[in-house]
Amino acid sequence: MPQERLPVRKIREVIRLHHEAELSNRAIARVCKVSNSTVGEYLARAEQAGLGWPPPDGLSDADLYQRLFPEKGKANRTKRPLPNWEEMHRELSKRGVTLTLLWQEYREKHPDGYGYTQFRVHYQRWNKAQTGTMRIPRKGGEEMEVDYAGMTVPITNPETGEISRAQVFVATLPASNYTYAEIQPSQGLQHWLGGHVRALTFFGGVPKTICPDNLKSGVKTPHRYEPELNPSYQELAEHYRVAVLPARVRKPRDKAHVENSVQNVERWVLAPLRNRTFFSIGEANRAIAPLVQALNQRKMAHLGQSRQQLFEELDLPALNPLPERPYEFATWKNAKVNIDYHVAFEGHYYSVPHHLVRQEVRIRATESMLAIFHHGQQAAIHPRSQTQGRFSTRPEHMPDNHRFVISADGDWFQREARKIGPHAAAYISALLKSRRYPQHAYRSCLGILNLARKHPHPRLETACQNLLEADLLSYRDLKSELEHLMSAKSPKPPLPAHKNVRGNNYYQ
């Protein structure tokens, strides 16, 4: 590799110290912080060129270089053709195109052109000069960057006049800067994932990777090398066969294209609507749609093409096809199977195969269905119910006999109730018969037997008799009745003796 030249200022200083200060080469090297051999080389070149101190008047830096390096100066006068770097940068965004391939094509057109090393140097110099930082060419269809805008949209409740701040979700494809934006009620998980689904539908295909911010809805635990995604976000990635690579924490340049798109959306989409009042999220989204379309169709001055044109040229042909069905939002929850082989989700009980009693399972709930998994295998599936306190039981999940109770007709509970008394046994029997399946009453029966450990049996018998007559068959009714009986039989404590207490003789 050729030695890098010293700056002209330092070359002049080397010559001055040699002639004017009469320092040795070693002393000059220490002062100028260069090697001794370098000082000797420049002094030898200066002597060959006939340069002393002071230098001739009007000797420019370029003339000084030419006299010190005559062969190099002659070579510099031979100009070689340079390619159109803007066009080269655009070609690099196409899949499979490399700088080596572009250099080979350049040399085919210009055999006397630059070699590969100088070709790279000139490209990198041009690239850095555009923004002050290196612009990495993005391949078409490789990545989608997503983020929320800093600006929000006020939504007015037409009934109460209350104003809420809606969020603005933005997605962009870096190769073309093609942009998608929508208004959302919040940055919650359901809206975050819904924005991804609608953005992919808008683009008409799936990229290889998605680069989000470290939003809590998407990234459960940020990490530079192994970030942990939210389970629902991970499921969306698996559904679309895409890799999620979050940006590093506090590194906005990792998703610089969407940061720029957010700025464009704020300027060209949100700002023009700043004085408009919206009464719903749907109304706001209908208002921004034509402005987003106009943004994508606006010609970019530095490229001479619009985002729409670049998208159709670079991204659209490279995107993977969408799956047959879009991802459906699902929430996940860990649960433990109760002795009645049911698990609870939002107040409703769903059955699983009875051999999973007391086992840990994972629940996946969508808007319409609920699936239960054990060790990654689906163990049960039910239509989702919003009715609290009820059971969804599949007959095939029911056992021939139970490990905890002797048989499926509740004989064990009835035998335990007979130890309390006849009214308790009758109450347990009526409770078991009141349910579609006796197993649905097992939790209530367990609670009743637990009450027998806290209250005397005669009091429990009285409460069961009263509730049987009123046809009130539930654990809560029995607990409330026991509390009422206990408070009714507890004598009120006498009033304390005090001079301000008059007594009953006062009123005679």
N, C-alpha and C positions, 0 to 999 in steps of 0.2 A: 504493500500500500504506500503511495507517495507521501512524503513528509508534508505536513500542513505548513503553509507560509506564515511567517510572523507578520503582525500588523505593521503598516508603514511607519507608524509612530515609534514602534520599538526598533525597527531597522535603522531609522535615523538616529535613535539614541545610541545604538551599538557603534555606529560610525563616529558619532560625536565623542563618546567616551574614549574611543581609541585614539583619535587625532587630537582632541582638545584637552582631555584629562590625562592622556597618556597612561591609561590603566592597562593592566595585563588582560589577556583573554579570560583568565579564570575570575578576575575581579569583575570584569564586565558581565560575565555569566551570572555571578551572584547578585549584582545590582539589577539586572534585567530579568532574573529568574528564568533563565534558559540554560541549556547544556553548553559546556565548553566547546564541543564540536560544532554546535550550531553557530556560535560566535565566530569560530574560525572559518566556517563555510561562507558566512555573509561578508566577512572582511575580505576573503579571497575574491568573491564575486565583485565587491566594490572596487578592489584594486585592478581587476581585469577590465572593469568598465571605466576606469579612470576617475572614480568618484572619491573626492576628499572631503574635507570640512573647512569652511562651510560649503554646502552644495551650490551648484550654479543657480543664479536667480531664475525664477519661473519654472523650476523643475517640479512638475506635478507628480502626484502619487503614481498615476498610470505610467508616466515617463520613467520614473524610478524603477518600477517593476519591470518595464520593458528592457531597461539597460542592465538590470541584474539578471533577468531571465529572458534573454532574447529569443530562444527557441520557443518558450512557452507563450511569449507575446505574439510570435508569428502564428502559432497554432490557434490562438484565440481569435485572430483576424479571419480565420476560416469558419464561417457560420454554417451550422448544420440545421437542417429543417426540423422544426418541432411540431408535434401533432396538436390537434385541438383537444386540450385537456378536459374541457367541459364535456365533450362528446365521449372521451375515454372514460370519464367518471360515470357517465350514464350507462355505458356499455358494461362496466363492472357490476352494475346492479342486476344484470341478467344472469340467470342460473347457468353455471358451468363456465362462465367467462372469467379468466384470470389475467393478471397483469403480464404474465409471461406470454400468453396467447396474443394479447394486444401488441406487445413488443415485436413478436414474430411477424404479425401483419404489417406493423410499421416498417420493419426492415425490408419486407417484400416490396413496399412502395418506395422506400428510400434506402437503397443498399449502403450508401455512405452516411447513414444516420448514426445516432448515438448507440453505444453498446447497452446491454441490459442494465448494468449497474448505474450508468449515468441517466438512463431512461427512468429508472426508479427514483433517483435523486431529484430529477426535474419534476416528476409527478408529485412527490411528497412535498416539495417546496411550493408548488402551485396549490396543492390541497390545503396546506397549513395557512397559506396566505388568504384563503377565502373567509375563514372565521377566526383565525388566531389559534385554532386547535385542529388536530387531525380529524378529518371527516372520514369515517370508516364506511366504505360503500356497502350498502345493504342489498342482499340478494332479494329478488322479487319473490313474494309468497313465503318468506322464511319466518317472519316474526310479526306479531301484533302487539303494540304497546297500549296499555290502558291506564287511565288515571281519572281522578275527579278534579274539576275546575275549582279554583279558589272562590269564584263568584257564585252566588246562589240566586235562585229565582223566587220572588215572593208569590205565594199562592193564598188568595183571600177566600175564606169560608163564606159562601153567599148567605148563609143563615145567621151566623154569629158575627161576621166581620173580622174574625180572628185571622191573623196572618202567620203562615208557617213558611219556613225557608226550605225550598226544594233544592236538591243537589243536581249537578250537571255531570253526567258520565261521558267520557270522551275516549274513543279508540282510534288508532291510526296504524296504517301499514307504512313502515319507514322507507321502503324503496321508492314509493310514489307520494308519500304524505297524504294519501287518500284518507279522509276523516269521516268518522261517525260520531254523532252526539245525540243525547236524549236527556230529558228531565226525569228525575226519580224522586220519590218521597223522602228517601233517606239513603245512607250508605250501608244499610243493613245487608246481611248475607243474601237474603232472597232477592233484593234489588240489584246487588252487585253481580250475582250470577245471571240474573235476567238480562242485565246489560250486555254481558258476554254473548248470550244466546242470540239476542237481537242484532248485535254487531256482526257476528259471524254470518247471520242470515243476510244482512245488508251487503256484506262483502261478497256473498255468494260462494264461499269456500272457506277452507280451514288452513291456516299457516302451520308451520312446524312447531313454533314456540309462541308462548305468550309471556310478555314481560310486564308484570304489575308492580305497583308500589307495595310496600309492606303494610297494607291496610289490614287491620285486625280481622275483618270479615273474610279475607282471602288467605292471609299468612298467619297461622296460629303462633309460630315461634320463629322470628326472623333469625337468620344465620347466614354468614357469608358463603359457606360451602354446602351446608345441608339444612336449608330452611324447611320447617314443618308446615305443610299446608292444612287448611281447614278440610275435614273429611268430605264435605259437600263439594268444595272446590276441586279436590283431588278426583272425586267421582266425575265432575264435569270434564276434567282433563282426559280421563280414561274414556269417557263417552265419545269425545271428539278426536281421540288419539293424538293429543297435542301435549307437549311438554311445557310446564309452567316454570319459568326461571325468574324469580323476583329480583328486582334491582337491589343493589346493596343499600344499606341504611345510610341516609344522608348523602347519596351519590346520584343527584338528579341527572347527570350526564349519561347514566346507564339507560335512561329512557328519554333521551334528549328530544326525540322526534315528537313524542306525545306532549312533552312540555311545551314545545313550539305550537303544536296543534291546539292545546288548551288556550294559549295566548291568542291564536287566530279566532277560536270560537268565542272568546270573551270580546274581542274587538269587532268581529264581523257578524256575529249571531246574537249574542246577549246584549251588547251595548245598543244596537238599534231598537231593541224591545224594552229599554229601560223604563219608559214612561207608560207602558201598557200594563193593564191590570188583568191578571188571570185568575179564574175561579176554579180551575181544576188542572191536574197534571196532564190530562189528555188534551185540553185546550192549549196548554203551553207547548206540548210536543208538536201539535199541528202547526203552531206558529213558527217554530224553529226549523221545521223540515225544509221549506223552500230556501231558507237562508243557508243551511248546511249544503244544499245542492248548489247554490250559487257560489259558495266558497270553493267547492270542489271543481267547479267549471271555470273559475277565475284563472287567467293565465299568470303564471309566476314569471316575474321579470327576469330573474337570473337564469332561468331554464328555457324560457320561451314556449313552454307548454303548460297545460293545466294539470291539476292532480288527477282529474278524470282521465285524461289522455295517457298519462304515465301509468295509472292503475290498469287501464286496458292493455297497455303495452308490456308492463313489467310484472305486475302482481297477479292479475286475473288468470293468465295461462299457467302460472306456477302453483296456484292454490290447490290443495287437496279437496276432493268433493265432500259436501256435507253428508252426514248420516241420514238414513231414511226418516228418522224421527228426531226432533230437537230434544235436548236435555230437559227433563222435568225436575224442578227443584225438589230436593228431599232433605229432611233433617235426620240426624243420627242421634241415638241415645243408648247408653248402656243400661241394662236391667237384669234383675235376678228373677227367675221363675219361682212363683209361690207354690205352696203345697197343693193348690187346686189347679196346677199346671196352666196358670194364666199369668200374663205380664200386664202391667198397667202402663198406659200412655195417655196423658192428658185426661185422666179421670175415667177412661174406658178400659175394659179388660178384654184381652185377646188370648185365645188358647194356643198352646204349643203341644207337640207330642209329649205324653205324660212322662216318658223316661228322662225328660230334661228338667224335672223338678229340682229346684235349688241350684240349677246351673246358671252361669253367666251367659247372657245373650246380647246381641246388638240389634236395635230396632231401627229400620229405615222407613220413614213415613213421608209419603208424597201427599198431594192434595186429595187424591182419590184412593190410594192403596197404602197398606202397611205390611211390610215384610219383616220377618224375624230370622236372624242368622245366628248359627252356632258354629264356632270355629271356621268361619268363612263360608259355610254351606247354608243355603236357605232351608230353614226348618218349617216355616209356616208363612202363609200369606192370607190377608183378610181385606175386604173392603173397609176403608177407614170410616169410622163412626164418630160423630161429634156429640153423641149422647153420653153424658157422664153418669157413672154409677151402674152402667149396664155391661153385659157380657156378650162377646162374640165368640161362640164356641163351635168348633167343627167336630162332628161325631167321631171321626176317625182318630181324633186326638184323645178321646176318652179311654181309660184303661178298663180291662176286664175286672180287675180288683186293684185296690190302692195299697201302698205301703204304709201310709199313715193311718188310714181308716180301714176297717176290715172289708167292707164291700161298698159298692157304688150307691147304695140306697140310704146311706147315713146311719147305719145301725150303731156304729161306734159312738156318734154324738148322742143318740137316744139312750144308750146304756149309761153314758156319763151323766146325762140329764136326770135319769131315774135315781141316781145317787143323791140328787138335790131334793127331788120331790115330784109328785105326779103332775102338778101344774107346770113345772119346768120341762118335764118330758113332753107334755102336751104342746107346750109352746115351741119347743125344738121341732117336734113333728110337723106342726102347722107351718113353721118357717120353711122347712125343707120342701113341703108340698106346694108352697106359694111360688116357687121359682120354676122356670121352664125345665131346667136341669137342677137336680139337687146340689150338684157341685157349686152352683152359683151362690148357695147359701152357706158354704163351708166357712168363709171368712167371718160372717156374722155369727155362726155357731161357736167358732173359736173365741170370739169376743165375749159371748154370753158366758161360756165356761170360765173365762178369765174373770168376769164380774163375780162369779161364785166364790172366788178366792178373796175378794175384797169386802163382800157383804154377807151377813148371816143368811143361812138358807131359808129361814121363815120369811125374812123380808123379801128375798128373791122370789119365793113362792107367791107371796101376795102380789108382787109387781107383775108376775107372769099371769096370774088369774085376772087382774084388772085389764091387762092389755089384750088377753084373749077375748074378753067380753067386748072390748072396743075394736077388735080386729086390727090392731096395730102390731105388725110383725116386722120388727127390725131391731138391730143392736142399739141404735141411737134412741129409739123409743123406750127400750127397756132401761137403758142407762139414765135417761131423764126421769123416768118413773121412780127408780131407786133413789135418786137424789131428792125427789119430792117427798117420798116416804121418810127418808132420813131426816129432812128438815122439819117435817110435821111432827115427828115423835120426839124431837129434841126439845126439852122444856126450856122456856125462856129464863135466863138468869135473873135473880131478884135484883131490884134496884139497890144500889149501895146506900148505906145510912149517911144522911147529910142534912145539915140544918136548913137547906133550901128545899128539901123534899117535904111536902106538907103532909102526906099520908091521907088515908080514906076518912079519918075522923074530921078532917078539916071541912068536908062538905056536908056534915050532919047539922 
